[in-house]
Amino acid sequence: GVGRVTKLVLLKRYESVRLVEADAEFSRRSKMYLGRKRSGRCTFTCARLEELSQKIISEWGAPVDLVWLQWTLQYLTDSDAVDT
């Protein structure tokens, strides 16, 4: 899940990570899995991806170096993926 990718890949390459998860329970589990030190380098946002507009993302501040989408594209139609 998102916690494993964050712990084993993303935090080894980036100073901080913003995790966006639609399910608050999954977000809580990710925090527990990461532990206090690693989760301290993360910002957790509970939202559905379609709720995130460019305006909201720009309000986060720093430029985004990487966007990691996991278990997402399977829910989009081909035309939605291309339009995005």
JONORPE-V101509 format. One record per residue. N is the residue number from 0. NEAR is the number of other ideal C-beta (glycine too) atoms within 12 Angstrom. Layout:
# JONORPE-V101509
n,near
N,NEAR
N,NEAR
This chain:
# JONORPE-V101509
n,near
0,21
1,34
2,28
3,19
4,24
5,35
6,25
7,16
8,16
9,27
10,29
11,13
12,16
13,21
14,16
15,22
16,34
17,32
18,38
19,32
20,30
21,21
22,18
23,17
24,13
25,22
26,27
27,18
28,20
29,34
30,27
31,17
32,23
33,28
34,16
35,11
36,11
37,26
38,25
39,15
40,23
41,30
42,23
43,29
44,23
45,21
46,21
47,16
48,23
49,14
50,14
51,24
52,14
53,10
54,9
55,17
56,19
57,12
58,12
59,20
60,11
61,14
62,9
63,18
64,13
65,17
66,19
67,23
68,17
69,22
70,16
71,20
72,15
73,11
74,15
75,16
76,11
77,11
78,8
79,14
80,13
81,9
82,8
83,17
